[in-house]
């Protein structure tokens, strides 16, 4: 019963995650005028992205003229703003063999006046230049076309009090020069009160809101309410914003955020092989992604235009969408309350388990070490799978390596995910039952492979020492189901508490699953503290499906963002999945052998998939 329930719950969680990760269906041209239609927007995408149009090219001039015409047709009084190119932009042009002597960044600015010109204006922003070798259907013709379609729908909904400024920037691909010119020189710059930016790094996937201005609590509240009406719903979480702040990347929104403006930055990053690639054509673009990003932009912009006040900078919110249906949000201080409630629920479950099974504290400690082992092993195994996908070299220190790995990223994600599944099965099934020597051998082989093909890494070597050390740690007491479960809960709550202290926006990833797991354990202790009846396992099974599916959705986003550099980051998601699934894990010798075989198959298949990625050019 346990084996079937364990595997079925994991499979259901995966199925739920796959379903929730799909882009919405693009709406046809017959969609009512007040709605966003990807089919209508595709008319502009096809025109803008008919060929590469980098700054200085004849195609760039043609796209510029077309967009001026489109803004005029929408009644937006278009004008051009010229700005000097930065030394960095000039260097990039000359490196590609071009002549930047007479070139300038030329922004296209359109204004749709509101009834009250004294109110701060809203800017809808996207860039219309492309890189030299790509038509840029996604980056950023989709953003420009999305804005044009959103403006048309806003006008169809009737006039608003607030003025709308459409800012189609130039030279974003060079050094964000168009945005810098607007926000430093344009007369309208001081009238802007909020910005909505549309971007892309790939040709598909759900569009995520991944960046805001400072003190975003009010912005998130408005975004959450507005995007309930968007096709595909909201897609955002505080972790994405926290991680993006730590990365060296920048978009036009970075310039606006530097002026402490409120607003949101939207992008889709699926189908990464299309990023800055000749493959980024209108035919290859996922129209569901265009529908999702455009609909979110429309509903948020319309809400901002019709509200008496724009969002103010207060504090950063802790939030995340749930399967694209709605957004759960709370102030950072609530994290401490969740931690206390989870701790009390864990203590109650431990009390029930002690009275029913004689649970000892050392069993809980050993359960926590299973989680530490999983995290350490994920770093080592994840890097080993990563280097199998190549190119040889542990660091992404060249553009060629970066774009090569982007093309291989979908296969790499599958390979790493299968490897993480293997670790989940081992951690849940019991490392000692599977065999210490086998596990130590696998970790040792992984670190040798990662070092031989990727170079020495202090992080990987340190993780290997921890993983091997925990595998060889003497055990004079059998691990128990309750000990394993509660140990993982305690570990996650400790990690959540530490993150809550230093980065409360990111702590929800640990505190929310930790709270649900603790409550499931408390309920199980009431139903059947011996965990021998199927009724006592229902709370864990339900939590595994609901929370596990949500975690896998988050993991997909995390991997698209940082997986090339830190594939072991999926180990965090693996740990949190085990958090709820641990009491479902089989205990009989026969079932453990099945789990061991499945783990071996998952690891070998993951390595094979990563190796096959080398054949992706």
N, C-alpha and C positions, 0 to 999 in steps of 0.2 A: 504493500500500500504506500509506504513512504517513497519508494523509488518512483512509482508512477506519479504520485502527487508532486514530488520534487521536480521531475522532468517536465510534467505538464504545466506547472506553474511558471517555470523558466520559459517554456515555449510560448505560453500565453502572453507573458510580459514582452517577449520579443515581437510577437505578432501585433500587440497593441502599439509598440514603439514604431514599427514599420508603418502601420496605418496612420499614426499621428504625424509622421514625418513627411507625408505626401503633400505636394503642392495642391492648392485648390484648382478646380476646373476653370479654365479661362471663360469669361462671359462673352457672348456673341455681340455683334454690332447692333442687334435688336434690343439690347438691354436698355431699360428706360434712361432717359437723358440725364437723370440725377445720379445715376450709378456709374461705376468705373467698368469699362469694357476693355479687356486685353486685345480683343480683335480690332477694336477701333484704334488702340494705341499702336498696334503692329504696323499700321499704315506709315506712321512716322518712323518706327524702327527700321523698316525696310528702306526708307529713303535716306535716313541718316547713315545707316551701316551698310550701304551698298558697296563701299570700298574703304580701305584704311584712310583716315583723314587726320594725320598729325599736324601740328602747328607748322605753318609755312608751305603746306602742300596745296595744289589746286583744288583737291577734293575738300580740304578744310574750308576754303573760300566758298565753295558751292554749298556745303552744309550750313555755313554761317548765313549765307543769303537766304537759304530755305527757311531757317529758323526765324529770321527777321520777318519774313513773309507770314509764317505761321502765327507769330505773336501779334502781328498787325491784324490778321484775320480774326483773332480772338478779342481784339479791341484793347490790347495791352500797351499801346503807345511805345513801341520798342525803340531803344537807343543803344549805341555802342560806346563802350568805355575802353580806351587803350591804356595799357600799362607796360612798363619796361620788363624785360625778362631778367631774371636773377642770374648771377654768375654760374650757379649750379645748373640752371636750365640751359644756358649757353654752352657750357661744357658738355652736357649730354647730347645736344644737337651736333656739336662738332665731333664728338666721339663717334656718332653714327654717320659721319661724312657730310653733314649738312653745313650750310652757311647761315649763321644766326645774326649776321650783321644788321639787317634791316627788319628783323622780326620783332613783333611785340605781341603781348597777350591781349586779346580783344574779347571782352565780356559782352554778352547780349543781355540787356536789362529791360524788362517789361513791367509796367505798373498798371494794376487794376484798382482804381481809387475806391476807397470806402466812403461811407456816408459821413464818418467823423474823421477827418484827416489829422486831428490832434492825437489820436490814439497811436501807440507804437505799432509799427507794421509787422506783418509776417512775411518771411522770405522762404520761397520754395527754391531749392538750389540743386543743380546737377551740372556736370561738366560735359561739354560737347566735343572736345578733342579726343583722339584715340592715340594709341602707340603706333609706331610706323608700320608694324607688320600685322596689324589686326583690324578688321572692320569695326570691332568694338560694339557688337550688337548688345552685349550685356553691359560692358564697361565703356561708355555709360549711355549708349543710345537708349537703353531701357529706362534709365533714370530721366532723361530728357523727355522721352515720349510719355512716360508716366506722368510727368508734371503737366504736359500739354493736355492730356486727357483729363487729369484732375481739375485743371483750370476750367475746362469746358463744362465739367459736371458742377463745379462750384457756381459758375454763372447761371447754369440751368436751375439751381436751387434758389436763386434770387440774391439781390444785393446784400452785402454785409456792412457792418459799421467800420470794420478795420480794413486798412489798405493791404493789398497783396502785392508783393514784389517778386517777380520771377527773375531769378539770377542764373543764367546759363554761363558758367565760367569757362575760361580758356586756360590752357597750359597746366591743367591739373596733373597730367601725366609727367610733366617736367619737374615742377617744384611747387605745386599749388599756387603758381604765380597769379592766376586770375583772381582767386579768392583773396590773396594778399592785397592785390591792387584795389579790389572793391572795398574791403574793410579798412583800408588805410587812406583811400583817396576819394572814393565816390561820395557825392553830396548826400546820398540816401543812407549812408552807413550808420549815421546816428539815429535814424528813424526806426531802424530794425530792432524789434523787441524779442523776436524768436525766429529760429531757423529750422527748417525741415530739409534734410539732405538725403538724396537718393544715390546709392552707389552699388557696385557689384564686384565680386572677385570670383568669377566663375560664370557658368551659364545656366544654373538652375538651383533648385532647393528652395525651401521656405525662406522668406525674407525676414531677417531678424533685426530688431531695433537694438543696436549694440553700443551706442554711445549717446550720452546726453551732456547738457551743460552742468555746471556745478550745482550742488544742493538740489537734487532732482526729485524730491518727494512730491511736489505739486505737479511737476511734469509727468511723472509716472502715473499719478492719479488721473490726469486728463487723458493720457495715452490709453490707460486701461479702460476707461469709460468709452472713449471714442471708437476704439478698435473692436468693441463687441459687435459693431455693425459692419466691420470690414469682412470681405470675402476671405475666408481662411482664418479669421480671428487674429488675436495678438500673438506675437512670438518674440519674447524677450525675457531676460533675467539679469539680476544684479551681478552675477558672476561674470557674464560676458563683458559688462561694462568695467568691472574691476580688472579683468585680465587685459582688456584692450588698453587701459591706462598704463599698464606696465610694458606694453610692446612699443617698439620704435616706429610703428606704422603711423601714417597720417593720411587724412582726406581733407577735402575742403572744409568739412565741419570742424576740423581741428583748429582752423584759423578763427572761426566764429566762436568756438568754445573758449579760445584764448582771450576773447573780449568779454567773457563771462556771460554770454547770451544763453538763454534757455533754448531748448529745442531737442530734436531727436535726429539720429543718423540711422538710416535704414540700408540694408544690403542683403543680398543672397550670395552664398559662397559655395553652393553645390556645383557639381559638374566642373571641378577645378581645372580640368584639362583645357577649358576654353579661355582661361584667364590670360590676357595679353597674347592670344594665339590667333593664327589665321583661321582656326576652327570656329571662332566666335562670330558666326553669321546669323542673320535673322532666321534662317531655316533651323539652325541648331539650338536657338534660344528656347528654353522652357517657358511657354506662354503662361503656365500656371504661376511661375515665379513673378512674371510681369504683373499678373493679376493681383498677386498677394502684396507686392511692394507698392503698387499703385493704389490699391484699395486702402491700405493702411495710411498712405500719405494723404489721400483724399479725405478720409474721415477725420484724421487728426488735424489737418489744415482747416477743414470746415469748422471743426469745434473751436480751434484757436481764433478764427476770423470772427466768430459769432459770440465770443465770451467777453464780458465787460473788462476782465483783467487777464493778462497773460501769466503763466506760471512764474512765481518768484523763487529765488534761490533760498532754500531753508536748510534742510539736512538731506543726506542721501537715503533713499528708501531701500529696504530689503524686500525683494519681490521676485516673482517668477510666474510665467504663464503655466497653466495646467492643461496640457494637451491642446493648446490653441483655443481653448474654450473661454477662459477667463484668467484674470491675473490675481494672485494672492499677494498681498503686500502688508507690511507693517513697519513701524519705526524700529531702528536698530536696537533700542533698549528691550524690546519685546523678546529678543533672542535669549536674554538671561531668564526671562519668565519661562520660555519653552524649555530651556535647559533644566530649570528647577523641577518643572512638571515631569519631564522625562526621567530625571533622577529619582523622583518619588515613585513613579510607576515601576522603574527598574528595581528599586528597593522592595516594593511590594511583591513583585514577581519572584525576587530572590528569596524573600521570606516564605512564600508559598512553596517554592521548589525545595527549600531546605526542609520544611516540615513533611513534604511528601516523599522526597527522594534522598534526604540526607546530604544535599548539596554542600560542598565545602568551598571555602574561599580560593584554595589553590586551583580548583577546577576552573573557576572563573578566570583566574590569572592565565591559565594555560589557553583558555579560549581567546583571551586577548592577544596572546602571542601568535595564534593562528592568523589573526588579522594583520599583525606586524609582518609576519612571514609573507603574507600575500602581497602587501605593499612593496616590500623589498624585492621579492621575486618578480613582481610586475615591472619594475625598473630594468632589471637585468634581461628578462625574457623579451620585454617590449623592444629594447634596443637591439637585441639579437635578431628579432624579426625585421626590424627597420633596416639593418645593414644588409640583410638578405635581398631586400628590394633594391638596394644600391641607389645611386652610384657609391662606389667605395669612398669612405671618408665619413667620420661621425658628425662633422659639422656641415651646416648648409652655408658655406662661405663663398659661394659664387652664384651668379644669376643662372648659369647653365644647370647647376645642381638643383637650385630652387625650382625651376620650371620643369625639370625632369621629374622631380619627386611630386610636383603638383599633378602631372599627368598620370603618375602611378598611385596617387593617393587613394582612390577608391579601393584598389586591390590591396594596398597596404593596410587600409582600415579593416578590411575583412580578415586579413592575416593576423593582425594584432588582436582583433576581437575574438577570434578563435583561440588564440593563445591565452587571452584573459579568461575565456570560458574554461579552458583546461585548469587554470589556477583556481577558479571558483569551485570546480568539481573536486579538486584535491583538498582545498581548504574545508569544504563542507563534508567531504567523505571521510576525512581524518588522515592526516599525513602519516601517522604511525602505522595505521592499518595498511596503507599503500606501500610503505617501506622507506626508511630514512635514507638508505644507500641510493635507492633509485632517485629520490628527490635531490639529494646532494649532487649526484651525477648529472642530472639535468641542469641544475643551476650552474655547475662548474662548466659544462659544455657551452651553456649560453654565454657566460662571461668570456670564455676563450674566443668564441665566435665574434662577439661584439667587439672585443679588443683587437682581434686579428684583422677584421674588415673595417672597423670604424675608428681605430686608434684608442689610446688610453683615455679613460674617463674616470675621474675621481668619484663622481656620483655613482656610476655603475659598479666600480670596484667596492665602494663602501656598502652599497646595497647587497652585493654578493656576499660580503663578509657577514652582514646581518642575517641574510637568508640561510646561509650554511650554518652559522652559529645556532640559530633557532632550530634548524633541522636536527642538529646533533645534541641539543639540550637534553640531558638525561631526564627520563620520566619514570617515576615510581608510582604513578597514579593514572588510572585510565581516564581519558577525557569523557565527559558526559554530554548529553544533548543540551541540558540546561546550562552547564558550564560553558560550552562552546557558544551558545546563543547569548547569554548574558555577558560573557567576556567581550564579544564583538560589540554589543551595545555600549558597554562601559568604555571601550576603546574609542568608539565613534563619538560618544558624548565628551570625552576628554579632548579629542581633536577639535570638536565643535566649540568647546569652551575656549581653547587656546586661540582659535581663529576669531571667535567672537570678541576676544580681548584686543586683537590687533587689526582685524579687518572685518567688522561686523557685516558688511554688505555681502561677503562671500560665505559667511557661516551657515546660511540656510541650507546649503547643500549637505551639510552634516546634521544640523539640528532638526530639520523637518523629517528626514527618514529616521533619525535616531528617536525622535518623539513617537512616530508611528510604530516603530519596532518595539519600543518600550511599552506602549499601550497594548500592542498585540500580545506581548509577553504577559502583561498583567491580566488581560482577559483570558489567556490560555491557562494561567494559574488558577483562575476561578472555575473555568469549565472542567479542567482535568489536569491537575498539577503534575501528574506522572507522564504526561505527553504520550500516552499509549493509545488513546482513542482518536478516531478521525475527527470527532467534533473539537477536540482540543487543538488540532492542527489547522482548523479552518481560519482562525485569525492570521496565522502566518502565511497561509496560502493566498488569502485575499490581499494581504499587504505586499506579498511578492509580486503578484500580478499588477496591482495598481501602482505601487511605488516603483517596482522594478521597471515597468514600462516607461514611466516618467523619467527614471534615471538613465535609461538607455537613450531616450531622446536627448537628454542633456549631454550624455557622453558623445553622441554623434556630433553635436555642435562643438564640444571641446576638442574632439579629434580633428575636425576640419580646421579649427583655429590654431592648434599647437601640436598636432600629431606628428608632423614632420620632424620637429625638434625634440619633443618629449612624448614619444608613444606610450611610455609607462604611465602617463597621466590617466590612462584608462584604468589603471589599477585602483584608483580612488573609486571609480564607478563600480568596479568588480567587488571591492570591499563592501560598498553600500548595498549591492544586490545580495551578497551573502548574508548581510545583516538581517534581512527578513526571511531568507530561504533556509538558514542554518537548521532550524528544528525539523524541517522536512527531509533533511538528508538521511539516506539509508544507514542502518546500523548493523544489519546482518552481514556476515562474511561474503555471501554470494552476491548481495547487492553492491557491496563495496568493490568487489572485483569488476562488476559491470561499470561502475563509476570510474574505476581506474582505467579500464579499456577506453571508455568514452573520452577521458582526459587525454590519454595518449593519442587517440585519433584526432582530437581537436588540435593538439599542439603540432603534430606532424602535418596536418592539413593546413594549418595556419602558416607554417614555414614554407610549404609547397606553394601556396598562393602568393606569398611574398616573393619567393624566388621566381615565380612565373611573371611577376610584375616587371622583371628585368627585360622582358621581351616587348614591353610597351615603349615605343620610341619617343 
